[in-house]
Amino acid sequence: MKSFSKTFVISAGLSVTMLACADPVAAQKPHPAGIIDLPGAIDADDPIGPISDHPWLNVNVDGLRVRTGWDDLEIADNVYNWPLIDDCLANALTSGKFIGLGVISGLDAPPWLMGGVTFTDAWTTTDVATLTSSTANFVTGDVGKVIVCDAFPVGTTIVSIISSTVAAPDQGVMPVPWDPLAKAKWKEFVTTLGARYDSNPQLGYMVMTGFCQTGEAYLATAQADIDFFNASAIAAGYVPTPDLPAGLVAWEATVEEIVDTYMTAFPTTPLLITGARPYPDLQGGTRAMNDIFAWGVATYPGRFGIMNSQLHATSTVGYFLNAAIYANYLTEPVGIQFLCSTSTDDNVARLSNSPPYGSDPLLSAYDAINNSFTAAVNIGCKFAETYEVDVENPAYQTMLATQGAALKLNASATPTADLSVALTDGKTTVDAGAADTYTVVVSNAGPSGVSGAVVSDTFPAIFTGVTYTATQTGGASGFTAAGSGNISDTVTMPIGSSITYKASGTISSSATGTLSDTATVTAPSDVADPNLANNSATDTDTLTRH
């Protein structure tokens, strides 16, 4: 290696160690949709296996997510273990399914990239390939790794730990994402991967990595690691802003560069990023992730996908990652991965958000997974990566069929939502000069959520001094909580949500004849409403005088 490869150890409260070695738009595949089986990660010792090893032939399964490491695919510089992926695609072809592929760089960067000589006290014994350093802070897992570096003899390996300060729970070693060598090698790998697989119709989607620890966008949570990244970024020339520390400035720039590489390498395959806070929220993590979402959708409209891996029964659009999915589901590939399976009581509690994980009631295993699927549909997800133990559960098959169909509706070119409005003042006759109150209820019966529906009520001129309040159920938003005069709101309405307006005013004392009011709800142009008859409601009362 002719330039630098920096690495660090990720661990809560551990000291970090840095190692370095000197010197035209193509036709798009459809967005992935439905139930995606989520088996364990594959590697050279545990490949995907024959078609009978996983539920490839389950009629309720639409695809299978494949997870593997960079170190399992590029076993030496420019030497690849392609059969690991080829076998997955062959099974997909035989079964009529597709795969979603995610290759983890970060903690699964290959050993040939991870050598280093930044520790100045390092030396090798005469004629023996053994590296010794009292400052390198090697961990047990590093023993036996080859140091690929011109400064040491070929075959030099790490043979022991000397005065290490690393403490559990150590998670491993990864390259600094913006390190020039590590970044160049990852981009080279992505380009090679795309050249081989983008044209394969069984490759349904790719999950982008190369800027994070694993498959999600986490970069660092321990303060020691955050401090290291910030210092590394400043040394590399990145400058902090009022909103972001230098490490996240470097991270954003690196993400954009790597996403550009994916977009070029995979011009026809849907590409998604699994959102997470790269740093904790108070250190700019949420801001940085939202910056990338906004940049990606604006730069690659229709191609920049968003997902997260925390689906549970109480998931809503109130969580920032789910909000990003919902805001973009009409145009971008979007999906979600279950937080866990229902295979243990503890997992069911996690999915239920019940104690000790939350304050919601403990659900049955069936309700926990079914309600989670419903939450995914309401968020706007087009697919749900579902742990294999649940995909294979005989008791869940009807549910998988039903919820898979609902997910696919979110992926339809024109989402469908049955919007309706009801209006009443609870009377048939009213007195001129009297006070009156209308109740307007706007609902979305689905099967898709809606963003941009318009609610209107232009009150009759004889109904004066109108003020109103509005409340919601089911996650609706965009309405005016308290106002006066006519109602005119552009709202977001998940499936099953409703907005209730209470409008009060006084009928003119000189009014005669009838008091008639009409409220309407109109779907946005990109949503089909199958029943327009319930989009308008009128309440008419006879006026009396006393």
N, C-alpha and C positions, 0 to 999 in steps of 0.2 A: 504494500500500500504506500502511496506517495504523498498523501495528505492526512488530515487529522480525523480521527473517529473518537469522539468523547462519549463516555458512558457514565451512568450514575446508578447508585443502589437506591431502590425505592423501599422505604420502611418507615413506619410511624416512629418518629423521634430518633432516627438513626443518622449518623454522619454520612455525607455523600462522598463517593470516590469517583474521580474523573480519570479515565484511561484514554490515552491517545496514541496513535501511531504516526510518526512523522511522514513527512512527505506524501366547403359546401355541406351541409347538414345531411346525415344519412337517414334512411328509413328507420324509424324507431320501433323496437319491440314493445309490446303492450306492457303497461304497468303490472307488476305482480299483484295477484289477488287471491284471496281465499285462505285456506288453512295450510300453513307451512309446518311440516314436521321438523322438530328440533332435536336431533340426536346429539350424542357427545362429540367432542372434537375428534378429528381423525389425524393420524400421523403415520409414519412409516411402519411402526409396530402395530398399529391398530387402524388399518385402512377401512374404507366403507364396506367392503365385503360383498358377497353375492346379494342379489335382489331380495332374497328371503330374510336377510338380516335386519331389514328396516321396512316400514309400512309403505313401500313404493306402490303396492297394488291396492291399497285402501282407497275405495272410491270417494271417500270424504276428504282425501288429502290431495292438494293441488301441487305441492312442491316440497322440496326438502332443503333445509339450510345446511350448508357445509361450512365448517369452521376448521381452519388449520393454521399452522405457523409458517412464517417466512423460512425459518430454519429447517422445516420439513420439506419445503419445495425447492429452495436454492441451497443445495447441500454443500456446494463450493461455489466460488465466484464464477458465475455464468455456467454452472452445472446444475441441471434441474431434474427433479423427480416428478415428471409430468403424469406418470400412471396414477398417482394419488388422486388427481382431478379427473383424468380421462375415465377412470372406472366409475366415478360418480355420474358423469355425463352419459356414459353407456347405459347405466341403470335407468337414468331419467328418460333416455330415448326408448328403451324397451317398455317402460311403464307409461309412457305418454305424459310424464311430469316435467317440471323444470327444477333447477337448483338455484339457490341464492348462495353466493360464495363470498366469504370474508377471510382474508389472509391477514393475520396479526403480525405486525412488525414489532414495534416496541419491545416488550419483554420476551418476544420470540424472534428477535434479530439473530441471525446465524452466527455461530462461533467464529467463522472466518472473518467477520466484520469487527469482532469485539476485542481484538488485541490492543496493547497500548504501552506507551513509555513516558507518560507524564511524570511518574514518580522518579525523582532524580537519583534516588539511592539504589535503583534496581541494578542487578548484575546477574551474570550467569557464570556458573562454575566452569573451569577449563575443560573443554571438549565434552561437556555434558549439557544436554538441553534442559536445564532447570533454571527457572526464573525465581529470584529471591528479592523481596522488598518488605521493609518494615512499615511502610506508609500506605501501601496499596489497599488495605482493608478488604482483602479477598474474603469471600464467604465460602461455606462448605461446598455449595453447588459449583463454584468456580474451579475447584480442584479437578485436574485432568483436562481442562480446556487448553486448546492450542493457542499460543500467541503468534499470530501471523503478522510479522513485522520485520523489516529489513535490519533493524537494530539487533536482532537476536538470531541465533542459528535456526535453520529450518527444523521444525519439530519441537521447539521450546514449549514446555507445558507448565502450568501452575501445579505444584505438587503439595503445597501445604499452606495453612493460614498462619501469619505471623502478626501478633499484636492487633488483631481485628477489633474494631469497636462496634461492629454491626450486631444488632440485637433483634430478636424475633419481634414481629412477624415479617421477616425479610421476604420480599416478593420477587427478587431477581434483579437483573441488570438490563438497561435499555440504552440505546443511543439518544443523545440530545437531538430532537427532531430537526433543528436548524443547522446542525453540524454539516458542513459542505460535503464531506465524503459520505456520511450516512444518508443524507438526502439524495445525493446523486445516485447512489447504489439502489435506493428504494425506487426512485423514479425510473431507473433502468429496468428494474424488476417489473414494475407496473406496465411499462411499455411492452416488455416481452410477453407478459401475461395476456395483455389485450390483443397483441398480434396473433396469439395462438387461439384465444377463446371468444373474442367478441362476436365473431360471425357464427358461432354455434347457437342454434335456436334453443337448445336446452339450457343455456345459461340465461336464466330469467332476470337476475339482478346481481349487482356487486355491492358490497358494503365497503366503503372507503376507510382506510386506516393510514398509518404512517406518520401520525402526529400525536399519538396517544399511547398509553400503556398497553391496552388490549384492544377489544373491539369497540368500546365506547370512547367518548372524547375526553375522558379523564387524563390529565397530565400529571398533577401532583396534588396531594392533600396534606402530607406532613410538612410542617413549616421548614424543616431543614432542606427538604427538596425544593420547596418554593423559593427559598433564599438562594439555593444553588442555581436554579433556572434563571432567576432575575439577574444574578451576577453574570451568568454565562451569556445572557442576551445583551447585557450592557457591554461586555467584552467583545461581543460580535458586532457592536455598532448600533444596536437597537436602543431607542430612546423612550422612556416612559411618557405617558400622556396624563392629563388630569384624571382620566377615567380608568386607565389600565397601567399596571406595572410593566416593566420592560419585558418580562418573560411572556406575558400575554400579547404584547405587541409583536414579539417574535413568533409566537404561536399562530396568531392570526395570519401573518404573512406566509408562514410555512404551510398552513392549511390551504390557503388560496393557491399557492404554487403546486401543491400535491393534487388538489382537486382539478386544476387545469390539466395536469398530466393524465389523471383518470379520464377526463372528458375527451381528451385527444386519443387515448389508447382504446377507449370503449365507446365509439361514436354511436352505437345502436343499442347498447345495453343500459337499462335503468340503473342509476347510481344513487346510493343513499349514504348518509352519514348518521351514525347512531349518537344522538345528542347526549351530552352530559356537561357538567361544569368542569372546565379544564383546571381551574383553581376554585377554592371555596367561594361562595357568593359574595362575602364581604371583601374579598380580594379581587373582584372583577370577573368571577367565573361566569355568572349569568349574562352579564353584558357581552363578554367575548363570544359566548355561544350564540346569542341572538344576533350579534354582528355578522357572524358567519352565515346564519340562516338567511338574513336579509341580503347579504352579498351573493350567496349562491343562487337564490331564486331570481334575483335581478339579472345576474350574469348568465345563467343557464336556465331560462324559463322552460318549464316542461320536462327538465332533465335532472334537476337537483332535488334528490329525494331526502326525506326526513323520517327518522324513526327513533324510538327509544326502547329500552329493555326493562321497563318497570310497570308493566300492565298488572293491575289488580282490580278487585271488585269496586273500589271507590274512586277509580281514576276518572278525572274530569278535565275539561278544558281550562280549569283554573290553574293547573300546573304548567309552567312555562314551556316545557317540551311538548306537552299535549296541545297547548295553544298554538304552537308552531305547526303541528300536524294539521289541526283543524283549519287554520288560516290558509293552508295551501293544498288541501286535499282535492280540490276541484281541478287543479292543474298539474300537481307534482306527484311522483310516486311516493306514497307514504304508508307506513306500517308500524308494527309494534311487536315486541317480544314479551312473553309472560315473565313476570318477576320470578316465578318458581312454578313447580308442578303442584299437584294436589296429593302427592304420594305419601306425605306424612302429616300428622296433626299440626306440627309446627308450621309447615308450609301452608296449610289451610288457614291458620291464624294470620299468616302474613298476607295471603290473598284477600282475606276478609277485612284486613286492617283492624283486627281486634287485639286485645291485650295479649302479649306485652308490646305489640307493634303499633297499636292505635286504640281508639276508644269505640269503634263500631262493633255491632254485635257479631259474634262468631257464627259463620254460616256453615251449612253442610258442605262437603267437598263438591257435590254437584252444583249447588247454588254458587259457591265461590268461583268456580271456573265459568259457569254460565253467565253470571253477572259481570265477570271480567270481560267476556266476549261482548256482551251488550255495551259495556263501557267503551270498548275498542271501536265498535260501530258508531257510537255517539260521537266519539272524538273525530271520526272521519277516516279511520284506518281502512285500508284496502286489503291488508293481509295481517295475519297474526301468527307469529312464530310460536308454536305450541310444543311443550316438552313431550318427547316421544312416549313416555309412560302414560300420559293422558291421551295422546292420539290413539294409542293401542287399547285403551280402556273400553271394553264392550258396552258399558253403561253410558258412555258419552257419544256413541256414534250418531244417534238422531240429532243430538245437540250440535255436533260438528257439522252435519249436513245443513241444519237450519242457520247456524251462525256463519258458516262459510258462504252461504247464499247472500246473507245480509252484508257481509264484507265486500262481496263482489259487486253489490249494487252501488257501493261507494266508488267503485272503479268504473262504473258505466260512464259513457261519454256525456250523457245528460242525467244527472242525479234526479231522483223523483221524490217529491215530498207533498203529502196531502196537508196543506195549510187550511185552516178554517177560522172563522170568527163567529162569536155569539154575542148578542147585544140585548139587554133588557133593562127596564127600570122597575120591573115587577108590578106594573099597573096597566090598566086599559083605559082609565080616564084620569085626567089631572085637572087641577084648578088653575085658571089664569092667575098669575101673581104668586103662585106657590113655589116652594123649593122642590127640586127633583134631583135624583141621582141615577146615572146610568152605570151599569157594569158591562164592560167590554172584555171578553176573554178570547185571546188569540192562541191557537194551539198548532202544534206540528205533530201529526200522526205518523210521519216518516213515509217510506223507509229510510230516507236520507236526512241528514242535517242540512240546514239552510243558513247561508250568510248573505245578507243583503235584501231580506224581505222588507217590504214597506207596509207599515200599519198607518191607516188614515181614518180620521173621523172629523168631518167638518160639521160642527154642530149648527142646528137651525138658528137663524137670526133672532128668533123670539126666545131662545134659551140663552140667557145673559149671565155675565160674571162667572164664566166657567173656570173652575180649577180642578185639577186631577192629580191622582197619585197612581203609581204602578208598582207591582211586585211580580216576581217570577218564581217558577219552579222548573227543575230540570236543567238548569244552566243557561237559560236564555239571557241575552245581554243586548246592549245597544239602545234600550228603551229609556225614556225620560222618567225618572223616578218621581218627580213632582214638577208640575207645570201649570200653565194657564192658557186658555183659548183652545184652539183646535189641536188635535193629536196628529202628529206627523213624525213617525220614527222609522229609522232603518235599522233592522234588528238581526241578530244572530239567534237561531233557534235549533238546538240539538233535537234529535228524535225524542218525542215524548215530552218536550218542554211546553210551557205555556206562560203567557203574560196576562195579568189581570189589571185592567184600568178601572178606577173608580172616579167618575167625573160628576161633579156637583155644580148646580147653577140655579138660577131663578127664572121662572117663566114670566114673560112680559105680562103685565096686568091688563094690557089692551089686546092680548092675543085672542083670536077666535079660530074655530074650525078644528084643526088637528095639530098635534105636536109629533113630528116625524124626524127620526135621526137614523143615519146609515153609517156603519163602520165597514171598512174593507181591509183585507190583507192581500198583498200581491207578491208572488214569488219572483225572485230575480230571473233574468233572461236565460241563465244557464241551468235553471232547475225547472223540470216539468212538474206541473201540478195536475194529478189525474182527475180531480174533482173541483171544477171551478164554481160549481153551484153553491158551495159552502164558503166561498171567499168573500161574501158580502152578506151582511145581516141588517135588517131594518126593524126598528121598533116604532109603532104608530099608536098614539093615544088620542082619545077624544077630549077636547078642551071643554071645560064647563066654567060657568061664571056664577059667583055667589054675591 
